[in-house]
């Protein structure tokens, strides 16, 4: 039997170890991507529920919801805060602040959601009802994937 002169690994041993590491890394990357998608959907549902809570506080004080005749994207532009005067860029002065920073939908979009669907859109009528739309990339809890709506009765 021949003895090795040097202490070290053979080329075959190194290649086997590198191959094993590559397989484990690819499995971890795939699992991490799935976890990230689920986390974005969890954030979407959590954001919508938080906005709904702020809208209910607004309703209690104003006896109605902020009126927006056209659909507006929450969390952007002039719709970053919910104040006693409605959605504003920033609550200022002596107005009541119900939500100082209205969240915007996380990116990237997931599943069959388009860039148009991957937004928190809000519409309210003078009749005292509102509708928010948002998109889930995958099934999440009791909610199926795709475009979802939320109103004063909850998430549908």
Order of alpha helices (4+ residues) and beta strands (2+ residues): alpha-beta-beta-beta-beta-beta-beta-beta-beta
